[in-house]
Amino acid sequence: MSRTVIVLAEAEQDLDEAVEWYDARQWGIGRRFARAFRECSRSIAEFPESFAIVHGEFRLAMLKSFPYGVYFRTTPQAIYIHRVIHQARHPDTWRGRRP
């Protein structure tokens, strides 16, 4: 049974910025990015333990067709998505704005 996925404010901001960036380059790519994120979120909800632990209790899932990683943690009640970060950025970037 999949758990509720909660996208935290910082991850929402990351998503909004990425969608805007892609749409500024070519209209419609931002929509594809958002769709890839939704698909990744469904995979996370169904099989959260299948993704690698990258630090403490945080796991990393990669978006399909985009160089972005989704950093999340799980609890018995829910899955919390903390950041959605371009993988060319420094690996510690995702920890910079943690609630």
N, C-alpha and C positions, 0 to 999 in steps of 0.2 A: 504494500500500500504506500502510495507516495504522500509525502508530507507537504504542508503548505510552504510555498516559497515566498519569502518576503524580500523585496528589493529595497535596500536602505537608501537614504537620501543621496549619499555620495555616489552610489552606483547609478542612481537615476540621473544624476548630474553627468557622470561619465557617459552614459548612454545618449543623453541629449546632445552633448558636445560631439560625440562621434557621428551621430545621425546628421547633424548640421554640417560637419566637416565633409562627410561623403556627399551629401546633397549639393554642397557648394561646388564640388568637382564635377558631378554629373547627377542630374535629377533622377531619382529613383533608386540610387545606390543606397541611400540612407534607409529606405524601406526594406531593402534586402538585408541590410545590417540588422535592423530591428527584428526581422523574421528569423535570422540566424541566432539572435539572442534568445528569442522565444523558444526555438527548438532546443538550444543548449539548456535553457531553464527546465524544460520538460525532462531532458535526460538527467539533469541533476536531481530533480524531484523523484524520478523513478529509481535511479541507481547512485545515490550520493557517495556510497563507499567505494565505488569503482574509480573514483578520481584520486589522483595522487595528493598526499599530504605534502604541503610545501613549507609550512611553518606552524609549529604548535598544533592547533586544532583546525587550521585553515587548509582548504583543498583548492585545487586549480582545475578548471575545465576550459578547454579552448573552443572558440567559436569556429564553426565550419566555414571555410572560404574567406575568413578575415583573420588578421594577425592580432587578435584580442584574446586575453585571458579573463576568465570570470573567477574571482576569488570569493570563496564562500565558506561558511562553517555550518555545522549541523547541531541540532539539539533534538531531544526526543519529540518535541512538539513541532518544530519548524526548521526550515533551512533559510539562513540569512545570507543574502548576496551583499558583500561589502563593497566590491570595486569591480569595474570592467576596464581593464588597462591594455593599451597597445603594448605588444611584447618587445618593441624596440626601446621602450623606456627602461630605466634602471630597475632591476628586479625588486628593490625595496620601495619603489614608488607607492605601491598599493598599501603599504603600512603607514604612509604619511598622514592620511586623513581617516583614522580609525575611530569609531565611536567608543 
